[in-house]
Amino acid sequence: MADGPPKPVQIVYLHKEDHTFELDTEALERVLLQNGIRDLDVAVVSIAGALRKGKSFLLDFMLRYMSRDKEADLWLGSEDEPLTGFSWRGVRDWSCPHEYDYGLRGGMQFLETRLKVKEQQHEEIQNVRKHIHSCFSTVSCFLLPHPGLKVATSQHFRGQLCDIAEEFKNQLKILVPLLLKPENLIEKEINGSKVTCQGLLEYFKAYIKIYQGEDLPHPKSMLQATAEANNLAAVASAKDLYYKSMVQMCGGDHPYVSPQILEEVHIQFVQKSMEHFHFIKKMGGRDFSLRYQNQLEHQLAELYENFLKHNQGKNIFSTFTTPAVLFVLVTVLYLLSSLSGLLGVSLLAQLCNFFIGIVVITLFIWTYILYIGEYQNLGAFIDHGANFLLKQATSRMNAIKTISVSQRYGLSYRRGPF
């Protein structure tokens, strides 16, 4: 994130023409995927409600609390400082102080009355009240007083504390720390598992799909999206575990690792990654999660291929394979040409000299391509040819070595009876 004062980041855009929402994934990733926080559990503070109820007004004070000195209530700022951050237009309040006191105590009394289940209530209304308590571990309410006449009526009000009622500021000093003080923060949980910043990104991606069109999504669609995001978050977490493990092994400035060793640790890290994926609580059942398990396996295989290429690029000898093969080929052709000249086979000597010229020109072309960084296809063709010659020579030498060993053991076997 760029340095500077805290500010709102818009992550969803509304397209009124076709009644669709667009998620600004890049903006959300800049917030949630920062190094140092992407794997941390996230606490979500959601401000919801009708228009002109003071949601943005309250959010601006939350920004002040999180970015300023929290001691001695200095976070509220000076009396004449305008309130900046989220745009806001009007504020509503709890307008019945004669029924319930302001603050948490009065709010809890009000909430208890509103959520009380009565026999004369409709069954659906009773179920809603019961489900609220089953969906949240703790439910509480805080009543704020009226912020003052200037806040509600003045067109020139810009959020200065001097224009806000003292009672409102006093209650604000209680409410905001109650929500945002580190020891009061509650990590977001879904299906019994805590949600990380990286996981929250997957939930945003899944939910935005079902909020398209004019109709509100059905509960079944919401459950499906939650299960999908839940499994995708597990995939991202397991993939991240594998990636970090491989980076510590062969990434960055780490030296070249033998391909055999790299394959062994790859198998170990894949196993740990899959165990991590299975350990995470997921929704949708075994069959539903199997698709995401296959997706994870495919992504890990792609990552392994990238690490192989990155590791091979550190092999100094692989860089000089092509010039070494060409140099050896020139040497062999030169010796063969000299021997042919001594034996009087001039045609073979001339043919060897011709191929020496071709190989030398090829070596110059390869060096030039490596220097300028262009004509990569031609350079790859030369590398492929050199690797082919090296492989053929190696296989021939191994075959000769095998025959030699076989003959040696065969002779010792025949000598055995004597």
Secondary structure as a PSIPRED ss2 file (coil, helix, strand):
# PSIPRED VFORMAT (PSIPRED V4.0)

   1 M C   1.000  0.000  0.000
   2 A C   1.000  0.000  0.000
   3 D C   1.000  0.000  0.000
   4 G C   1.000  0.000  0.000
   5 P C   1.000  0.000  0.000
   6 P C   1.000  0.000  0.000
   7 K C   1.000  0.000  0.000
   8 P C   1.000  0.000  0.000
   9 V C   1.000  0.000  0.000
  10 Q C   1.000  0.000  0.000
  11 I C   1.000  0.000  0.000
  12 V E   0.000  0.000  1.000
  13 Y E   0.000  0.000  1.000
  14 L E   0.000  0.000  1.000
  15 H E   0.000  0.000  1.000
  16 K C   1.000  0.000  0.000
  17 E C   1.000  0.000  0.000
  18 D C   1.000  0.000  0.000
  19 H C   1.000  0.000  0.000
  20 T E   0.000  0.000  1.000
  21 F E   0.000  0.000  1.000
  22 E E   0.000  0.000  1.000
  23 L E   0.000  0.000  1.000
  24 D C   1.000  0.000  0.000
  25 T H   0.000  1.000  0.000
  26 E H   0.000  1.000  0.000
  27 A H   0.000  1.000  0.000
  28 L H   0.000  1.000  0.000
  29 E H   0.000  1.000  0.000
  30 R H   0.000  1.000  0.000
  31 V H   0.000  1.000  0.000
  32 L H   0.000  1.000  0.000
  33 L C   1.000  0.000  0.000
  34 Q C   1.000  0.000  0.000
  35 N C   1.000  0.000  0.000
  36 G C   1.000  0.000  0.000
  37 I C   1.000  0.000  0.000
  38 R C   1.000  0.000  0.000
  39 D C   1.000  0.000  0.000
  40 L C   1.000  0.000  0.000
  41 D E   0.000  0.000  1.000
  42 V C   1.000  0.000  0.000
  43 A C   1.000  0.000  0.000
  44 V C   1.000  0.000  0.000
  45 V C   1.000  0.000  0.000
  46 S C   1.000  0.000  0.000
  47 I C   1.000  0.000  0.000
  48 A C   1.000  0.000  0.000
  49 G C   1.000  0.000  0.000
  50 A C   1.000  0.000  0.000
  51 L C   1.000  0.000  0.000
  52 R C   1.000  0.000  0.000
  53 K C   1.000  0.000  0.000
  54 G C   1.000  0.000  0.000
  55 K H   0.000  1.000  0.000
  56 S H   0.000  1.000  0.000
  57 F H   0.000  1.000  0.000
  58 L H   0.000  1.000  0.000
  59 L H   0.000  1.000  0.000
  60 D H   0.000  1.000  0.000
  61 F H   0.000  1.000  0.000
  62 M H   0.000  1.000  0.000
  63 L H   0.000  1.000  0.000
  64 R H   0.000  1.000  0.000
  65 Y H   0.000  1.000  0.000
  66 M H   0.000  1.000  0.000
  67 S H   0.000  1.000  0.000
  68 R C   1.000  0.000  0.000
  69 D C   1.000  0.000  0.000
  70 K C   1.000  0.000  0.000
  71 E H   0.000  1.000  0.000
  72 A H   0.000  1.000  0.000
  73 D H   0.000  1.000  0.000
  74 L H   0.000  1.000  0.000
  75 W H   0.000  1.000  0.000
  76 L H   0.000  1.000  0.000
  77 G C   1.000  0.000  0.000
  78 S C   1.000  0.000  0.000
  79 E C   1.000  0.000  0.000
  80 D C   1.000  0.000  0.000
  81 E C   1.000  0.000  0.000
  82 P C   1.000  0.000  0.000
  83 L C   1.000  0.000  0.000
  84 T C   1.000  0.000  0.000
  85 G C   1.000  0.000  0.000
  86 F C   1.000  0.000  0.000
  87 S C   1.000  0.000  0.000
  88 W C   1.000  0.000  0.000
  89 R C   1.000  0.000  0.000
  90 G C   1.000  0.000  0.000
  91 V C   1.000  0.000  0.000
  92 R C   1.000  0.000  0.000
  93 D C   1.000  0.000  0.000
  94 W C   1.000  0.000  0.000
  95 S C   1.000  0.000  0.000
  96 C C   1.000  0.000  0.000
  97 P C   1.000  0.000  0.000
  98 H C   1.000  0.000  0.000
  99 E C   1.000  0.000  0.000
 100 Y C   1.000  0.000  0.000
 101 D C   1.000  0.000  0.000
 102 Y C   1.000  0.000  0.000
 103 G H   0.000  1.000  0.000
 104 L H   0.000  1.000  0.000
 105 R H   0.000  1.000  0.000
 106 G H   0.000  1.000  0.000
 107 G H   0.000  1.000  0.000
 108 M H   0.000  1.000  0.000
 109 Q H   0.000  1.000  0.000
 110 F H   0.000  1.000  0.000
 111 L H   0.000  1.000  0.000
 112 E H   0.000  1.000  0.000
 113 T H   0.000  1.000  0.000
 114 R H   0.000  1.000  0.000
 115 L C   1.000  0.000  0.000
 116 K C   1.000  0.000  0.000
 117 V C   1.000  0.000  0.000
 118 K C   1.000  0.000  0.000
 119 E C   1.000  0.000  0.000
 120 Q C   1.000  0.000  0.000
 121 Q C   1.000  0.000  0.000
 122 H C   1.000  0.000  0.000
 123 E H   0.000  1.000  0.000
 124 E H   0.000  1.000  0.000
 125 I H   0.000  1.000  0.000
 126 Q H   0.000  1.000  0.000
 127 N H   0.000  1.000  0.000
 128 V H   0.000  1.000  0.000
 129 R H   0.000  1.000  0.000
 130 K H   0.000  1.000  0.000
 131 H H   0.000  1.000  0.000
 132 I H   0.000  1.000  0.000
 133 H H   0.000  1.000  0.000
 134 S H   0.000  1.000  0.000
 135 C H   0.000  1.000  0.000
 136 F C   1.000  0.000  0.000
 137 S C   1.000  0.000  0.000
 138 T C   1.000  0.000  0.000
 139 V C   1.000  0.000  0.000
 140 S C   1.000  0.000  0.000
 141 C C   1.000  0.000  0.000
 142 F C   1.000  0.000  0.000
 143 L E   0.000  0.000  1.000
 144 L C   1.000  0.000  0.000
 145 P C   1.000  0.000  0.000
 146 H C   1.000  0.000  0.000
 147 P C   1.000  0.000  0.000
 148 G C   1.000  0.000  0.000
 149 L H   0.000  1.000  0.000
 150 K H   0.000  1.000  0.000
 151 V H   0.000  1.000  0.000
 152 A H   0.000  1.000  0.000
 153 T H   0.000  1.000  0.000
 154 S C   1.000  0.000  0.000
 155 Q C   1.000  0.000  0.000
 156 H C   1.000  0.000  0.000
 157 F C   1.000  0.000  0.000
 158 R C   1.000  0.000  0.000
 159 G C   1.000  0.000  0.000
 160 Q C   1.000  0.000  0.000
 161 L H   0.000  1.000  0.000
 162 C H   0.000  1.000  0.000
 163 D H   0.000  1.000  0.000
 164 I C   1.000  0.000  0.000
 165 A C   1.000  0.000  0.000
 166 E H   0.000  1.000  0.000
 167 E H   0.000  1.000  0.000
 168 F H   0.000  1.000  0.000
 169 K H   0.000  1.000  0.000
 170 N H   0.000  1.000  0.000
 171 Q H   0.000  1.000  0.000
 172 L H   0.000  1.000  0.000
 173 K H   0.000  1.000  0.000
 174 I H   0.000  1.000  0.000
 175 L H   0.000  1.000  0.000
 176 V H   0.000  1.000  0.000
 177 P H   0.000  1.000  0.000
 178 L H   0.000  1.000  0.000
 179 L H   0.000  1.000  0.000
 180 L H   0.000  1.000  0.000
 181 K C   1.000  0.000  0.000
 182 P H   0.000  1.000  0.000
 183 E H   0.000  1.000  0.000
 184 N H   0.000  1.000  0.000
 185 L C   1.000  0.000  0.000
 186 I C   1.000  0.000  0.000
 187 E C   1.000  0.000  0.000
 188 K C   1.000  0.000  0.000
 189 E E   0.000  0.000  1.000
 190 I E   0.000  0.000  1.000
 191 N C   1.000  0.000  0.000
 192 G C   1.000  0.000  0.000
 193 S E   0.000  0.000  1.000
 194 K E   0.000  0.000  1.000
 195 V C   1.000  0.000  0.000
 196 T E   0.000  0.000  1.000
 197 C H   0.000  1.000  0.000
 198 Q H   0.000  1.000  0.000
 199 G H   0.000  1.000  0.000
 200 L H   0.000  1.000  0.000
 201 L H   0.000  1.000  0.000
 202 E H   0.000  1.000  0.000
 203 Y H   0.000  1.000  0.000
 204 F H   0.000  1.000  0.000
 205 K H   0.000  1.000  0.000
 206 A H   0.000  1.000  0.000
 207 Y H   0.000  1.000  0.000
 208 I H   0.000  1.000  0.000
 209 K H   0.000  1.000  0.000
 210 I H   0.000  1.000  0.000
 211 Y C   1.000  0.000  0.000
 212 Q C   1.000  0.000  0.000
 213 G C   1.000  0.000  0.000
 214 E C   1.000  0.000  0.000
 215 D C   1.000  0.000  0.000
 216 L C   1.000  0.000  0.000
 217 P C   1.000  0.000  0.000
 218 H C   1.000  0.000  0.000
 219 P H   0.000  1.000  0.000
 220 K H   0.000  1.000  0.000
 221 S H   0.000  1.000  0.000
 222 M H   0.000  1.000  0.000
 223 L H   0.000  1.000  0.000
 224 Q H   0.000  1.000  0.000
 225 A H   0.000  1.000  0.000
 226 T H   0.000  1.000  0.000
 227 A H   0.000  1.000  0.000
 228 E H   0.000  1.000  0.000
 229 A H   0.000  1.000  0.000
 230 N H   0.000  1.000  0.000
 231 N H   0.000  1.000  0.000
 232 L H   0.000  1.000  0.000
 233 A H   0.000  1.000  0.000
 234 A H   0.000  1.000  0.000
 235 V H   0.000  1.000  0.000
 236 A H   0.000  1.000  0.000
 237 S H   0.000  1.000  0.000
 238 A H   0.000  1.000  0.000
 239 K H   0.000  1.000  0.000
 240 D H   0.000  1.000  0.000
 241 L H   0.000  1.000  0.000
 242 Y H   0.000  1.000  0.000
 243 Y H   0.000  1.000  0.000
 244 K H   0.000  1.000  0.000
 245 S H   0.000  1.000  0.000
 246 M H   0.000  1.000  0.000
 247 V H   0.000  1.000  0.000
 248 Q H   0.000  1.000  0.000
 249 M H   0.000  1.000  0.000
 250 C H   0.000  1.000  0.000
 251 G C   1.000  0.000  0.000
 252 G C   1.000  0.000  0.000
 253 D C   1.000  0.000  0.000
 254 H C   1.000  0.000  0.000
 255 P C   1.000  0.000  0.000
 256 Y C   1.000  0.000  0.000
 257 V C   1.000  0.000  0.000
 258 S C   1.000  0.000  0.000
 259 P H   0.000  1.000  0.000
 260 Q H   0.000  1.000  0.000
 261 I H   0.000  1.000  0.000
 262 L H   0.000  1.000  0.000
 263 E H   0.000  1.000  0.000
 264 E H   0.000  1.000  0.000
 265 V H   0.000  1.000  0.000
 266 H H   0.000  1.000  0.000
 267 I H   0.000  1.000  0.000
 268 Q H   0.000  1.000  0.000
 269 F H   0.000  1.000  0.000
 270 V H   0.000  1.000  0.000
 271 Q H   0.000  1.000  0.000
 272 K H   0.000  1.000  0.000
 273 S H   0.000  1.000  0.000
 274 M H   0.000  1.000  0.000
 275 E H   0.000  1.000  0.000
 276 H H   0.000  1.000  0.000
 277 F H   0.000  1.000  0.000
 278 H H   0.000  1.000  0.000
 279 F H   0.000  1.000  0.000
 280 I C   1.000  0.000  0.000
 281 K C   1.000  0.000  0.000
 282 K C   1.000  0.000  0.000
 283 M C   1.000  0.000  0.000
 284 G C   1.000  0.000  0.000
 285 G H   0.000  1.000  0.000
 286 R H   0.000  1.000  0.000
 287 D H   0.000  1.000  0.000
 288 F H   0.000  1.000  0.000
 289 S H   0.000  1.000  0.000
 290 L H   0.000  1.000  0.000
 291 R H   0.000  1.000  0.000
 292 Y H   0.000  1.000  0.000
 293 Q H   0.000  1.000  0.000
 294 N H   0.000  1.000  0.000
 295 Q H   0.000  1.000  0.000
 296 L H   0.000  1.000  0.000
 297 E H   0.000  1.000  0.000
 298 H H   0.000  1.000  0.000
 299 Q H   0.000  1.000  0.000
 300 L H   0.000  1.000  0.000
 301 A H   0.000  1.000  0.000
 302 E H   0.000  1.000  0.000
 303 L H   0.000  1.000  0.000
 304 Y H   0.000  1.000  0.000
 305 E H   0.000  1.000  0.000
 306 N H   0.000  1.000  0.000
 307 F H   0.000  1.000  0.000
 308 L H   0.000  1.000  0.000
 309 K H   0.000  1.000  0.000
 310 H H   0.000  1.000  0.000
 311 N H   0.000  1.000  0.000
 312 Q H   0.000  1.000  0.000
 313 G C   1.000  0.000  0.000
 314 K C   1.000  0.000  0.000
 315 N C   1.000  0.000  0.000
 316 I H   0.000  1.000  0.000
 317 F H   0.000  1.000  0.000
 318 S H   0.000  1.000  0.000
 319 T H   0.000  1.000  0.000
 320 F C   1.000  0.000  0.000
 321 T H   0.000  1.000  0.000
 322 T H   0.000  1.000  0.000
 323 P H   0.000  1.000  0.000
 324 A H   0.000  1.000  0.000
 325 V H   0.000  1.000  0.000
 326 L H   0.000  1.000  0.000
 327 F H   0.000  1.000  0.000
 328 V H   0.000  1.000  0.000
 329 L H   0.000  1.000  0.000
 330 V H   0.000  1.000  0.000
 331 T H   0.000  1.000  0.000
 332 V H   0.000  1.000  0.000
 333 L H   0.000  1.000  0.000
 334 Y H   0.000  1.000  0.000
 335 L H   0.000  1.000  0.000
 336 L H   0.000  1.000  0.000
 337 S H   0.000  1.000  0.000
 338 S H   0.000  1.000  0.000
 339 L H   0.000  1.000  0.000
 340 S H   0.000  1.000  0.000
 341 G H   0.000  1.000  0.000
 342 L H   0.000  1.000  0.000
 343 L H   0.000  1.000  0.000
 344 G C   1.000  0.000  0.000
 345 V C   1.000  0.000  0.000
 346 S H   0.000  1.000  0.000
 347 L H   0.000  1.000  0.000
 348 L H   0.000  1.000  0.000
 349 A H   0.000  1.000  0.000
 350 Q H   0.000  1.000  0.000
 351 L H   0.000  1.000  0.000
 352 C H   0.000  1.000  0.000
 353 N H   0.000  1.000  0.000
 354 F H   0.000  1.000  0.000
 355 F H   0.000  1.000  0.000
 356 I H   0.000  1.000  0.000
 357 G H   0.000  1.000  0.000
 358 I H   0.000  1.000  0.000
 359 V H   0.000  1.000  0.000
 360 V H   0.000  1.000  0.000
 361 I H   0.000  1.000  0.000
 362 T H   0.000  1.000  0.000
 363 L H   0.000  1.000  0.000
 364 F H   0.000  1.000  0.000
 365 I H   0.000  1.000  0.000
 366 W H   0.000  1.000  0.000
 367 T H   0.000  1.000  0.000
 368 Y H   0.000  1.000  0.000
 369 I H   0.000  1.000  0.000
 370 L H   0.000  1.000  0.000
 371 Y H   0.000  1.000  0.000
 372 I H   0.000  1.000  0.000
 373 G C   1.000  0.000  0.000
 374 E C   1.000  0.000  0.000
 375 Y C   1.000  0.000  0.000
 376 Q H   0.000  1.000  0.000
 377 N H   0.000  1.000  0.000
 378 L H   0.000  1.000  0.000
 379 G H   0.000  1.000  0.000
 380 A H   0.000  1.000  0.000
 381 F H   0.000  1.000  0.000
 382 I H   0.000  1.000  0.000
 383 D H   0.000  1.000  0.000
 384 H H   0.000  1.000  0.000
 385 G H   0.000  1.000  0.000
 386 A H   0.000  1.000  0.000
 387 N H   0.000  1.000  0.000
 388 F H   0.000  1.000  0.000
 389 L H   0.000  1.000  0.000
 390 L H   0.000  1.000  0.000
 391 K H   0.000  1.000  0.000
 392 Q H   0.000  1.000  0.000
 393 A H   0.000  1.000  0.000
 394 T H   0.000  1.000  0.000
 395 S H   0.000  1.000  0.000
 396 R H   0.000  1.000  0.000
 397 M H   0.000  1.000  0.000
 398 N H   0.000  1.000  0.000
 399 A H   0.000  1.000  0.000
 400 I H   0.000  1.000  0.000
 401 K H   0.000  1.000  0.000
 402 T H   0.000  1.000  0.000
 403 I H   0.000  1.000  0.000
 404 S H   0.000  1.000  0.000
 405 V H   0.000  1.000  0.000
 406 S H   0.000  1.000  0.000
 407 Q H   0.000  1.000  0.000
 408 R H   0.000  1.000  0.000
 409 Y H   0.000  1.000  0.000
 410 G H   0.000  1.000  0.000
 411 L H   0.000  1.000  0.000
 412 S H   0.000  1.000  0.000
 413 Y H   0.000  1.000  0.000
 414 R H   0.000  1.000  0.000
 415 R H   0.000  1.000  0.000
 416 G C   1.000  0.000  0.000
 417 P C   1.000  0.000  0.000
 418 F C   1.000  0.000  0.000
